[in-house]
Amino acid sequence: MIPGLPTVLTLFSFVAFVFGVQYFHHPAGLPTLEFDFIVVGGGNAGGVVASRLGEVEDYKILVIEAGPSDQDVFSVQVPALAADIWFGSSVDWNFTTPPQTNTNDRVLEYPRAKILGGCSSHNDMIYNRGSRDDYNRWASTTGDDNLAWDQIRPFILKTEKWSSPNDPSFSEQGHFNTSIHSSAGVLGVTAPYYNHPLNDLLLKATAELSDEYPFLQDLNDGRPIGLGWGQATITHGFRTSSSTAYLANSGDNVHVLLNTLVTRVTSIDETGSNDFREVILASTPEGSTMKLIAKKEVILSAGVIQTPQLLLLSGIGPVDELKALGIEVFVDNPSVGKNFSDHITIPIKFSTDLPTSSFDETAALAQWKSNHTGRLALSQHLPQIGWVRFPQDSPPFKNGAVDPTAGPDSPHVEVFFVGVSEGSEENSTLSMNIVNLTPACRGSITLATSSPFNQPIIDPALLDSPLDTAILLEGFRSAQRLLASNTLSEHILGLDTPASSSSGTITDDDVI
């Protein structure tokens, strides 16, 4: 039982265990060694796929998750405690990158969830559908019109369960567009916020900077360009995830095996047909292994890092890389682990006379345990989010660089307002992140060793493309323009981070 949770929730979990999805903590407890479908990874995709397949009552589904149940980790349930489970915690893989050449050889932390629900049990719960352009580009690239925005949007609505405000004293009226949301799905979504003077100041600034920062009533309308209220996968004061929304509501034909690593996928056909329907399991490097068979399919949904890692360990990938590690090659596929990309972020901080966004965490915990309201029932970051699209004549594109976004409805950067903390002397510190949403650089996931218990080499090749640097720099300048507006400038006292060079002037090298 999780401390502080109502008894009724504990009873509900017990009933779900008896009459619904079945959880196992060791392979020896499984009722059979054969399932119709074996889903490797109980994260965002795995939880949804397994639950949907389980709607066919005759199917027997097994989800294999390397981490524990999200219901066993208190900080997963409480939205504002998300930082407690990030890098350095027992439910994070605690990956790092190799030294990144273009960031002064810095080794970067690379948080990834090691828990049921995957990153939906681990992230900051921002709910963002993205730009309609992205979907339409996927449809055009693949030749499949079913991936276009107009075709996908009904399925997005089918998943969504818009929730009423958790705290009746904080009305969400006007913070989102009711016509583009649904309450018929299973994934809890809301637009939670808390009062802070920066909220009104940012909204006033949208009128002053309407070209660059127009007011955006709903970031999920398919054109996320502007500044407005954020949305989150939170419902009634609890985090919502693929585990809580999908797996927890599955039938007893869905089985979840926890704390178990799939080390390889192998063929059940020794004649060389590569019928990869067998998985090898292990809980520790020294422990015994077990084999399970999927009658129909093995579905790999182990995330952006471990899916290619598992393919490579299974002998599916670039032949030269695999042979160098002594791995038998079954499928020579040079694309496995390649074309890896991720968003690039730079943190910036400004000195301000605004009050901090901090709160009494002891009192907030007592309030959350009492009625699941208050600051712990929300994400910790400030409620507003900005999305900026640069004109084609802006600095990143003056040298003829091709716009990396999917179209005119897509932003180039996200301006994320982290919070206002205590600063030096009588001032506070406003922290923000500038995020390049469409990086041009491409890295790779490769094996360091042939052991599944060793971290792969996660190389995002950050800033390998000059365009990525140019976009981040323009994002920084955009944030400066926002804070230099008449509305905000009287509260901004100066730039703290990045620090200026010895000349006293901020250079591009200081920013990146």
C-alpha positions in Angstrom: 0.0 0.0 0.0 1.3 3.4 -1.0 1.5 5.7 2.1 -1.2 8.3 2.2 -3.4 6.9 -0.6 -7.1 6.3 0.3 -8.0 2.7 1.2 -10.6 2.7 -1.6 -7.8 3.0 -4.2 -6.0 0.0 -2.6 -9.1 -2.0 -2.8 -9.6 -1.0 -6.4 -6.1 -2.1 -7.3 -6.8 -5.5 -5.6 -10.0 -6.0 -7.6 -8.2 -5.0 -10.8 -5.6 -7.7 -10.0 -8.2 -10.4 -9.4 -10.6 -9.6 -12.2 -8.4 -7.7 -14.7 -4.9 -7.4 -15.8 -2.5 -9.9 -14.1 0.9 -8.7 -12.7 3.9 -11.0 -12.1 7.2 -10.2 -10.5 9.1 -13.2 -11.7 9.0 -15.3 -14.9 8.5 -18.4 -12.8 5.0 -17.2 -11.8 3.7 -17.0 -15.4 0.8 -19.4 -16.1 2.3 -20.5 -19.5 5.4 -20.1 -21.6 3.4 -19.3 -24.8 1.3 -16.3 -25.5 -0.3 -15.0 -28.7 1.5 -11.7 -28.5 4.6 -10.8 -26.5 5.0 -7.0 -26.1 8.6 -6.1 -25.1 8.4 -2.8 -23.1 5.5 -1.6 -21.0 5.9 2.1 -21.9 3.9 4.6 -23.9 3.4 2.4 -27.0 3.6 -1.0 -25.3 0.9 -0.3 -22.8 -1.5 0.9 -25.4 -0.8 -1.9 -27.9 -1.2 -4.6 -25.3 -4.4 -3.2 -23.9 -5.9 -2.8 -27.4 -4.9 -6.3 -28.4 -6.4 -7.6 -25.2 -9.8 -6.4 -26.3 -9.9 -9.6 -28.3 -10.7 -11.9 -25.5 -9.3 -15.0 -27.2 -5.8 -13.4 -27.3 -3.3 -14.0 -24.5 -1.0 -11.0 -24.2 2.2 -10.7 -22.3 3.9 -7.4 -21.6 7.5 -7.6 -20.3 8.7 -4.6 -18.4 12.3 -4.2 -17.1 11.2 -1.9 -14.3 8.7 -2.1 -11.4 5.0 -1.2 -11.3 4.2 2.5 -11.4 1.7 1.8 -8.6 4.6 0.9 -6.3 6.3 4.3 -6.6 4.6 7.1 -4.7 6.3 9.9 -6.5 4.9 8.6 -9.8 1.4 9.2 -8.6 1.9 12.8 -7.5 2.4 15.1 -10.5 4.7 17.7 -8.8 7.1 15.0 -7.5 8.2 14.1 -11.1 11.7 15.4 -10.5 12.2 12.8 -7.7 12.1 10.0 -10.3 14.3 11.4 -13.0 18.0 10.9 -13.6 19.7 9.3 -10.6 16.6 7.5 -9.3 15.9 3.7 -9.2 13.3 4.0 -11.9 15.6 5.7 -14.5 18.1 3.9 -16.6 20.5 6.7 -15.8 22.1 6.7 -19.2 24.7 9.2 -20.3 26.0 10.2 -23.7 29.6 10.0 -24.9 31.4 13.4 -24.9 29.6 15.6 -27.4 32.1 17.3 -29.6 30.1 20.4 -30.3 29.3 21.0 -26.6 32.9 21.3 -25.4 33.0 17.5 -25.0 30.4 17.5 -22.3 29.0 14.1 -21.2 25.2 14.6 -20.9 22.7 12.9 -18.7 20.1 11.1 -20.8 17.0 10.3 -18.6 14.9 7.3 -19.7 12.1 5.6 -17.7 12.6 2.2 -16.2 9.1 1.7 -14.9 5.7 0.5 -16.1 4.2 3.2 -18.2 7.6 4.2 -19.5 8.2 7.9 -19.9 4.5 8.6 -19.4 5.1 7.5 -15.8 8.3 9.6 -15.7 8.0 12.8 -17.7 6.7 16.2 -16.9 3.2 15.3 -18.3 3.0 18.0 -21.0 0.2 17.0 -23.4 1.1 18.2 -26.9 -0.3 16.7 -30.1 2.2 18.5 -32.3 1.7 20.3 -35.6 -0.7 19.2 -38.3 2.2 19.6 -40.7 4.1 16.8 -39.0 1.3 14.3 -39.6 0.8 15.5 -43.2 4.6 15.1 -43.9 4.5 11.6 -42.5 1.6 10.8 -44.8 3.4 12.2 -47.8 6.7 10.5 -47.0 5.1 7.1 -46.5 2.5 7.4 -49.1 -0.1 6.5 -46.5 -2.9 9.1 -46.2 -4.1 7.4 -43.1 -1.3 9.2 -41.2 -2.5 12.7 -42.2 -3.8 15.1 -39.6 -7.4 14.9 -40.6 -7.3 11.1 -40.5 -5.4 10.8 -37.2 -7.2 13.5 -35.3 -10.4 11.4 -34.7 -8.2 8.7 -33.1 -6.5 11.3 -30.9 -9.9 12.4 -29.7 -10.8 8.7 -29.2 -8.0 8.4 -26.7 -8.6 11.6 -24.8 -10.6 12.0 -21.6 -10.8 15.6 -20.8 -11.2 16.0 -17.0 -12.9 18.8 -15.1 -10.7 21.1 -13.0 -9.2 19.2 -10.1 -9.5 22.3 -7.9 -12.9 24.1 -8.4 -11.3 27.4 -7.3 -9.1 27.3 -10.4 -11.4 27.6 -13.4 -10.0 26.5 -16.7 -12.5 28.4 -18.7 -10.8 30.2 -21.7 -7.6 28.2 -21.2 -8.5 25.7 -24.0 -10.8 25.2 -26.9 -13.6 22.8 -25.9 -14.5 22.1 -29.5 -11.2 20.2 -30.2 -11.2 18.0 -27.1 -13.1 14.9 -26.0 -14.2 13.3 -22.8 -15.0 9.9 -24.3 -11.5 8.3 -24.2 -9.3 6.9 -21.5 -6.2 9.2 -21.2 -6.9 11.9 -18.6 -6.1 15.4 -19.8 -6.6 18.8 -18.2 -5.2 22.3 -18.3 -4.0 22.7 -14.7 -2.4 25.9 -13.4 -1.6 27.9 -10.4 -1.7 31.7 -9.8 1.5 33.6 -10.4 2.0 37.2 -11.5 3.9 36.0 -14.6 0.7 34.4 -15.9 -1.0 37.8 -16.6 2.2 39.4 -17.7 2.8 36.8 -20.4 -0.7 37.1 -21.6 -0.5 40.9 -21.8 2.8 40.5 -23.7 1.0 38.5 -26.5 -1.0 41.7 -27.4 2.2 43.7 -27.6 4.2 41.1 -29.5 1.3 39.6 -31.5 3.5 38.8 -34.6 6.0 36.7 -32.7 4.0 35.7 -29.7 0.3 35.7 -30.6 -2.1 34.4 -27.9 -2.6 30.7 -28.4 -5.8 29.6 -26.8 -5.1 25.9 -27.4 -1.7 24.4 -28.2 -3.4 21.3 -29.5 -5.4 22.8 -32.4 -2.8 21.6 -34.9 -1.1 25.0 -35.2 1.0 25.4 -32.1 2.4 28.8 -32.7 2.1 31.5 -30.0 1.9 31.6 -26.2 -0.8 30.3 -24.0 -1.8 27.8 -21.3 -0.3 24.4 -21.1 -2.1 21.1 -20.9 -1.1 18.0 -19.0 -1.9 14.3 -18.6 -3.2 14.7 -15.1 -6.7 13.9 -13.9 -8.1 14.6 -10.4 -4.7 15.3 -9.0 -3.0 12.1 -10.3 -0.6 11.5 -13.2 -2.2 9.6 -16.1 -0.1 7.2 -18.1 -0.3 4.3 -20.5 -0.3 2.1 -17.4 -3.1 3.8 -15.6 -5.2 4.6 -18.6 -4.7 1.4 -20.6 -3.0 -1.5 -18.9 -4.9 -1.0 -15.6 -8.2 -1.3 -17.4 -7.3 -4.4 -19.4 -8.9 -7.8 -19.0 -7.4 -10.9 -17.4 -6.0 -12.1 -20.7 -3.4 -9.4 -20.4 -0.4 -10.4 -18.3 2.4 -8.0 -17.2 5.8 -9.3 -16.2 7.8 -6.8 -14.1 11.5 -6.3 -13.3 12.5 -8.6 -16.2 14.8 -7.8 -19.1 14.5 -9.2 -22.5 18.0 -9.9 -23.6 17.5 -11.2 -27.1 14.8 -12.1 -29.6 15.5 -15.3 -31.5 14.0 -17.4 -34.3 12.0 -20.4 -33.6 12.8 -21.8 -37.0 16.2 -23.4 -37.2 16.0 -23.6 -41.0 17.0 -20.0 -41.4 13.6 -18.3 -42.1 14.2 -15.8 -39.3 10.8 -16.3 -37.6 11.6 -14.1 -34.6 8.9 -15.2 -32.1 11.1 -16.3 -29.2 12.4 -14.0 -26.4 15.1 -14.7 -23.9 14.5 -13.3 -20.4 16.8 -12.5 -17.5 16.5 -10.5 -14.3 20.2 -10.1 -13.5 23.5 -10.7 -15.4 24.3 -13.7 -13.2 20.8 -15.1 -13.0 19.2 -17.9 -15.1 17.5 -17.3 -18.3 14.1 -18.3 -19.6 12.6 -18.6 -23.1 9.0 -17.6 -24.0 7.3 -18.0 -27.4 4.8 -15.8 -29.2 2.3 -17.8 -31.3 1.6 -14.8 -33.5 4.1 -11.9 -33.0 6.7 -10.4 -30.8 6.2 -6.6 -30.7 9.2 -4.5 -29.8 8.2 -1.3 -28.0 11.2 -0.8 -25.8 11.7 2.9 -26.6 14.1 4.8 -28.8 17.2 3.5 -27.0 16.4 -0.1 -26.1 14.5 -1.1 -29.2 17.6 -0.8 -31.5 19.8 -2.1 -28.7 17.7 -5.3 -28.5 17.7 -5.7 -32.3 21.4 -5.4 -32.4 21.8 -7.9 -29.5 19.6 -10.3 -31.5 21.9 -10.1 -34.6 19.8 -7.7 -36.5 21.7 -4.7 -37.7 24.9 -3.6 -39.5 27.0 -6.7 -40.1 30.4 -5.2 -39.5 29.3 -3.7 -36.1 27.8 -7.0 -34.9 30.7 -9.2 -36.1 33.2 -6.9 -34.2 31.4 -7.7 -31.0 31.1 -11.4 -31.8 27.4 -11.4 -32.3 26.0 -13.8 -34.8 24.3 -11.9 -37.7 20.9 -13.1 -38.8 19.7 -9.9 -40.7 22.2 -7.4 -42.1 20.3 -4.2 -41.8 22.6 -1.1 -41.8 19.8 1.2 -40.7 19.3 -0.2 -37.2 20.4 2.3 -34.6 21.0 5.0 -37.2 19.2 8.3 -37.9 18.8 9.0 -34.2 17.7 12.5 -33.2 16.4 14.3 -30.2 15.4 17.8 -29.2 18.2 20.2 -28.2 17.7 22.5 -25.2 19.6 25.5 -23.8 18.7 26.8 -20.3 18.6 30.5 -19.7 18.1 32.4 -16.5 17.1 36.0 -15.8 17.2 38.1 -12.6 13.7 39.3 -11.7 11.7 41.1 -9.1 8.8 38.7 -9.5 8.0 36.4 -6.5 9.2 32.8 -6.5 6.9 30.0 -7.7 8.1 27.8 -4.8 5.7 26.6 -2.2 5.5 24.9 1.2 6.1 21.2 0.2 5.2 19.8 3.6 1.8 21.6 3.6 1.2 20.7 0.0 1.9 17.0 0.6 -0.7 17.1 3.5 -3.2 18.7 1.2 -2.6 16.3 -1.6 -3.0 13.3 0.7 -6.2 14.9 2.0 -8.0 15.7 -1.3 -5.5 15.5 -4.2 -5.6 19.2 -4.8 -3.0 22.0 -4.4 0.4 22.5 -5.9 1.4 18.8 -5.8 -1.6 18.0 -8.0 0.0 20.0 -10.8 3.3 20.0 -12.7 5.9 22.1 -11.0 6.7 24.3 -14.1 5.0 27.5 -14.8 1.6 27.1 -16.5 2.5 29.0 -19.8 4.3 27.6 -22.8 5.5 29.5 -25.9 5.9 28.2 -29.4 7.7 30.4 -32.0 8.1 30.2 -35.7 10.7 32.3 -37.3 10.2 34.2 -40.6 12.1 32.8 -43.6 14.3 35.9 -43.7 15.5 35.3 -40.1 19.2 34.6 -39.4 19.0 30.8 -39.4 17.9 30.8 -43.1 19.8 33.8 -44.5 22.6 31.5 -45.8 20.1 29.4 -47.8 19.5 26.7 -45.2 16.4 24.7 -45.8 13.7 25.1 -43.2 13.7 21.8 -41.2 10.1 22.1 -40.0 7.2 20.2 -41.8 5.4 23.4 -42.8 4.0 26.9 -42.0 2.0 25.6 -39.0 5.0 24.2 -37.2 7.1 26.1 -34.7 10.9 26.2 -34.7 11.4 26.5 -31.0 9.5 25.9 -27.7 10.0 28.5 -25.0 9.4 26.6 -21.7 9.0 28.5 -18.5 10.5 26.4 -15.8 9.8 28.5 -12.7 10.9 31.4 -10.5 13.3 30.5 -7.7 15.2 32.4 -5.0 18.1 34.3 -6.4 20.9 36.5 -5.0 20.1 39.2 -2.5 16.6 40.5 -2.8 16.0 39.3 -6.4 14.6 36.1 -7.8 15.6 34.0 -10.8 13.3 33.2 -13.8 14.4 30.0 -15.4 13.5 29.1 -19.0 14.4 26.5 -21.6 14.8 27.1 -25.3 14.1 23.9 -27.3 14.9 23.2 -30.9 11.9 21.2 -32.0 13.2 20.0 -35.4 16.9 19.2 -35.1 18.8 18.6 -38.3 21.6 16.6 -36.6 21.5 12.8 -36.7 23.2 10.5 -34.3 23.2 6.8 -33.5 22.6 4.0 -31.0 25.3 1.4 -31.1 26.4 -1.4 -28.8 29.3 -0.9 -26.4 29.5 -4.7 -25.6 27.5 -7.8 -26.4 26.0 -7.8 -22.9 22.3 -6.6 -22.6 23.1 -5.4 -19.1 25.6 -2.8 -20.4 24.5 0.6 -21.6 24.6 1.1 -25.3 26.4 4.1 -26.8 23.8 6.9 -27.1 25.2 9.5 -29.4 22.7 12.2 -30.4 25.6 14.1 -32.2 24.3 17.3 -30.8 24.8 20.5 -32.8 26.5 18.6 -35.6 24.5 20.7 -37.9 25.2 24.5 -37.9 21.5 25.0 -38.5 20.7 23.6 -35.1 23.0 26.1 -33.5 21.5 29.0 -35.5 17.9 28.0 -34.5 18.8 27.8 -30.8 20.6 31.2 -31.0 17.5 32.7 -32.7 15.4 31.1 -30.0 17.5 32.8 -27.3 17.1 36.1 -29.1 13.4 35.6 -29.3 13.2 35.0 -25.6 15.1 38.2 -25.0 12.7 40.1 -27.2 9.8 38.7 -25.2 11.3 39.7 -21.9 12.3 43.1 -23.3 8.6 43.9 -24.1 7.1 46.9 -22.3 5.0 44.5 -20.3 7.8 42.4 -18.9 10.9 44.5 -19.0 10.1 46.4 -15.8 10.3 43.1 -14.0 13.4 41.7 -15.7 16.6 43.0 -14.1 19.2 41.3 -16.3 20.5 38.0 -17.8 22.2 35.6 -15.3 22.8 32.6 -17.5 24.5 32.3 -19.9 27.1 34.6 -18.4 28.8 37.1 -20.6 32.4 36.7 -21.7 35.2 38.8 -20.3 34.3 41.6 -22.7 30.9 42.0 -21.0 29.1 41.1 -24.2 27.1 38.0 -24.7 28.5 36.1 -27.7 27.1 33.2 -29.6 29.6 30.9 -28.0 28.5 32.1 -24.5 24.9 31.0 -25.4 25.6 27.6 -26.8 
